[in-house]
């Protein structure tokens, strides 16, 4: 199937407009938070016992250095110019480290965690939901659906706290936080990989259980709704086995809305994982974002949000362009 140029252009224009609007919102929101990031930084230095002569002049110099000395519209223009050049600026809380350095050091951890969690929860949730929907009247299906509903309504961070209490403090099977154990040398070796998986088990489990419950309920509802459709009745009349009807007819048709839901849910998964990372002291961008929020580090906050928005919007664009390959009924606006 050939994708029409008009279809691609419309999606790309919508993608770029959303990116521009989101970038503007990202610039505005941190500046609505009460407080002055430069004053906070100077206060932290003084609390650490450092004697600062001429604090007012130092604050002025830092404002100039971080681009916070001009009117808001001038700051916005400089922000857009730097953004187009790929320059996210200097970190206020980790000066003189750049925002790019902080994010690139944390980003692989978040990508590794979320990619695996999203794939596992989506695949397992849809398979489980299809089985539950196909046998919706059985007691096992009803009980399992109730459990899925229970887990899907728990916020990620609440489940993270519960898992931490159970498996870190009461039954100490997993570490309390961090990405890997002290003394383990990072690298592509089996010891490091196993240690990373051990540390990421609880953060991943808190995300997977919540997401899996939602996907299972969605697929269950879709399977129940398609069971009375003509193509299912026709397949049954042909004498096909029920498992064949489930996988080749019901599941394939019910999967289409789930693909759309996957694109829409990415933002919620990313935002929900931030507090989860912070709870487990996981070295991802979620922990970095919350630390930066406490320090009023505008540049880091902007940088993390821009990266997240860019990744989520790009993933949505890719899924949007590939969706017609999953659903042949979409003809890419061909006339």
C-alpha positions in Angstrom: 0.0 0.0 0.0 1.4 3.4 -1.0 1.3 6.3 1.4 0.0 9.5 -0.2 2.2 12.5 0.1 -0.8 14.6 1.4 -1.3 12.2 4.3 2.4 12.4 5.3 2.5 16.2 5.0 -0.6 16.7 7.2 0.8 14.4 9.9 4.2 16.1 9.8 2.7 19.6 10.0 0.5 18.6 12.9 3.6 17.1 14.6 5.7 20.3 14.1 2.9 22.6 15.3 2.4 20.4 18.4 6.1 20.5 19.1 6.2 24.3 18.8 3.2 24.8 21.1 4.6 22.3 23.6 8.0 24.0 23.6 6.4 27.3 24.4 4.4 25.8 27.3 7.7 24.2 28.5 9.3 27.6 28.6 6.4 29.3 30.5 5.5 26.7 33.1 8.8 26.7 35.1 8.7 30.5 35.3 5.2 30.3 36.9 6.7 28.5 39.9 7.3 30.9 42.8 11.0 31.5 43.6 14.2 32.6 42.0 16.6 29.9 40.8 19.7 32.1 41.1 18.9 33.1 44.6 18.2 29.5 45.5 21.7 28.5 44.1 23.4 31.3 46.1 21.6 30.3 49.3 22.6 26.7 48.8 26.2 27.7 48.4 26.0 29.8 51.6 24.4 27.0 53.5 27.3 24.8 52.6 29.5 27.2 54.4 30.9 29.1 51.5 31.6 32.7 52.1 30.3 34.8 49.2 31.5 38.4 48.9 29.2 40.7 46.9 26.3 38.3 46.6 24.3 40.8 44.6 26.9 41.1 41.9 27.3 37.4 41.8 23.5 37.0 41.3 23.6 39.5 38.5 26.5 37.7 36.8 24.7 34.4 37.1 21.5 35.8 35.7 23.5 37.0 32.6 25.3 33.7 32.3 22.0 31.7 32.4 20.1 34.1 30.2 17.7 35.2 32.9 18.6 38.9 33.0 16.4 40.1 30.2 12.6 40.6 29.7 10.5 37.4 29.3 10.0 37.8 25.6 13.8 38.2 25.1 14.4 35.1 27.1 11.9 33.3 25.0 13.6 34.3 21.8 17.0 33.2 23.1 15.4 29.9 24.3 14.1 29.2 20.8 17.4 30.1 19.1 19.3 27.8 21.5 16.7 25.1 20.9 17.1 25.2 17.2 20.9 24.9 17.6 20.4 22.0 19.9 21.8 23.9 22.9 19.9 23.3 26.1 22.1 25.6 28.1 24.0 25.2 31.4 22.6 23.5 34.5 22.0 25.8 37.4 22.2 23.1 40.1 25.2 21.3 38.5 27.1 24.3 37.1 29.2 24.3 35.0 27.8 21.0 33.6 25.6 21.4 30.5 22.1 20.1 30.4 22.9 17.9 27.5 25.6 16.1 29.6 23.2 15.5 32.5 20.4 14.2 30.2 22.6 12.0 28.0 24.0 10.4 31.1 20.5 9.6 32.4 18.5 9.0 29.2 19.7 5.4 28.4 18.5 4.3 31.8 15.0 5.7 31.2 14.8 4.4 27.6 15.9 0.9 28.6 13.4 0.8 31.5 10.4 2.3 29.6 10.9 0.5 26.3 10.9 -2.9 28.0 8.0 -2.0 30.3 5.8 -0.7 27.4 6.5 -3.7 25.1 6.0 -6.3 27.9 2.9 -4.7 29.3 1.3 -4.1 25.9 2.0 -7.6 24.5 1.1 -9.5 27.7 -1.9 -7.3 28.4 -3.4 -7.8 25.0 -2.9 -11.6 25.1 -4.3 -11.8 28.6 -7.2 -9.6 27.7 -8.0 -11.6 24.6 -8.1 -14.8 26.6 -10.3 -13.2 29.3 -12.7 -11.7 26.7 -13.0 -15.0 24.8 -14.0 -16.7 28.0 -15.8 -13.8 29.6 -18.4 -15.8 31.4 -16.0 -18.1 33.3 -15.3 -17.4 37.0 -11.6 -17.3 36.4 -12.1 -14.6 33.8 -14.3 -12.5 36.1 -11.7 -12.7 39.0 -8.8 -12.0 36.7 -10.7 -9.0 35.2 -11.3 -7.7 38.7 -7.6 -7.9 39.5 -6.7 -6.1 36.2 -9.2 -3.4 37.2 -7.6 -3.1 40.6 -4.1 -2.7 39.3 -5.0 -0.4 36.5 -6.5 2.1 38.9 -3.4 2.3 41.1 -1.0 5.2 40.3 2.5 4.1 39.3 4.1 5.7 42.3 1.7 4.3 44.8 2.4 0.7 43.6 6.1 1.6 43.6 5.9 2.5 47.3 3.9 -0.7 48.1 6.4 -2.9 46.3 9.3 -1.1 48.0 7.8 -1.7 51.4 7.1 -5.4 50.7 10.2 -6.4 48.8 12.8 -4.0 50.2 12.0 -3.6 53.9 9.7 -6.5 54.9 11.1 -9.2 52.5 14.5 -7.8 51.5 14.8 -9.5 48.1 15.7 -6.4 46.0 17.9 -3.3 46.6 16.3 -0.1 47.8 17.4 2.0 44.9 20.1 2.9 42.4 20.9 1.5 38.9 23.6 -0.9 40.0 25.5 -2.0 43.0 28.6 -0.2 44.3 31.7 -2.0 43.3 30.3 -3.4 40.1 32.1 -2.1 37.0 29.8 -0.8 34.3 30.2 -2.4 30.9 28.9 -5.0 28.6 29.6 -7.9 30.9 27.2 -10.5 32.4 27.8 -9.4 36.0 26.8 -5.8 35.3 23.8 -6.7 33.1 22.4 -9.1 35.8 23.0 -6.4 38.5 21.2 -3.8 36.4 18.2 -6.1 35.9 18.1 -6.9 39.6 18.0 -3.2 40.4 15.4 -2.4 37.8 13.0 -5.2 38.7 10.8 -3.3 41.1 10.6 -0.1 39.1 9.7 -2.1 36.0 7.2 -4.2 37.9 5.3 -1.2 39.2 5.0 0.2 35.7 4.2 -3.2 34.0 1.4 -4.2 36.5 -0.5 -1.0 36.1 -0.1 -0.8 32.4 -0.8 -4.5 31.8 -4.1 -4.2 33.7 -5.3 -1.3 31.5 -4.3 -3.1 28.3 -6.0 -6.4 29.4 -9.3 -4.6 30.2 -9.3 -2.8 26.9 -8.6 -5.9 24.9 -11.2 -7.9 26.9 -13.9 -5.3 26.1 -13.0 -5.4 22.4 -13.1 -9.2 22.2 -16.4 -9.3 23.9 -17.8 -6.7 21.5 -16.6 -8.5 18.4 -17.9 -11.9 19.3 -21.3 -11.2 17.9 -20.0 -9.8 14.6 -20.9 -11.5 11.3 -17.4 -12.5 10.5 -17.1 -14.4 13.8 -20.4 -16.2 13.2 -19.3 -17.0 9.6 -16.0 -18.5 10.9 -17.9 -20.6 13.5 -20.2 -21.8 10.7 -17.2 -22.9 8.7 -16.3 -25.2 11.6 -13.1 -23.5 12.5 -11.6 -24.2 16.0 -12.3 -21.6 18.6 -8.6 -20.9 19.2 -8.2 -20.3 15.5 -11.2 -17.9 15.4 -9.8 -16.1 18.4 -6.3 -15.5 17.0 -7.0 -15.0 13.3 -10.3 -13.2 13.4 -11.3 -11.7 16.8 -7.8 -10.8 18.1 -6.6 -9.2 14.9 -9.7 -7.0 14.6 -9.7 -6.1 18.3 -6.0 -5.2 18.2 -6.5 -2.1 16.0 -7.8 0.2 18.7 -5.0 -1.0 21.0 -2.4 0.2 18.5 -4.0 3.7 18.6 -4.2 3.5 22.4 -0.5 2.6 22.5 0.4 5.9 20.9 -1.9 7.9 23.2 -0.7 6.2 26.4 3.0 6.9 25.9 2.9 10.3 27.5 1.0 8.9 30.6 3.6 6.1 31.0 6.5 8.5 30.8 5.0 11.0 33.3 4.0 8.2 35.6 7.4 6.7 35.6 9.1 9.9 36.8 8.0 9.5 40.4 8.7 5.8 40.2 12.3 6.5 39.3 12.6 9.0 42.1 11.1 6.6 44.7 13.7 3.9 43.7 16.5 6.4 43.2 16.7 5.0 39.7 19.3 7.1 37.6 16.9 8.1 34.9 15.6 11.4 33.7 12.6 11.2 36.0 14.9 11.4 39.1 16.8 14.2 37.3 13.6 16.1 36.6 12.3 16.0 40.2 15.7 17.0 41.6 15.8 19.9 39.1 12.3 20.9 40.2 13.4 21.2 43.8 16.4 23.3 42.8 14.3 25.5 40.3 16.7 24.6 37.6 14.9 26.1 34.6 17.3 24.8 32.0 17.2 21.2 33.2 13.4 21.2 33.5 13.1 22.6 30.0 15.6 20.1 28.6 14.0 17.1 30.2 10.5 18.1 29.1 11.7 18.9 25.6 13.4 15.5 25.2 10.3 13.7 26.6 7.9 15.6 24.4 10.0 15.1 21.3 10.3 11.3 22.0 6.6 10.9 22.7 5.5 13.0 19.7 7.9 11.2 17.4 6.7 7.8 18.5 3.1 9.0 17.9 4.0 10.2 14.4 5.6 6.8 13.6 2.6 4.9 14.9 0.3 7.2 13.0 2.1 6.6 9.8 2.3 2.9 10.3 -1.3 2.4 11.5 -2.7 1.9 8.0 -0.4 -1.1 7.6 -2.2 -2.6 10.5 -5.7 -1.6 9.4 -6.1 -2.1 5.6 -9.4 -0.2 5.8 -7.4 3.1 5.9 -6.5 4.1 2.4 -4.2 7.1 3.2 -6.8 9.5 1.8 -6.5 8.2 -1.8 -9.1 9.5 -4.1 
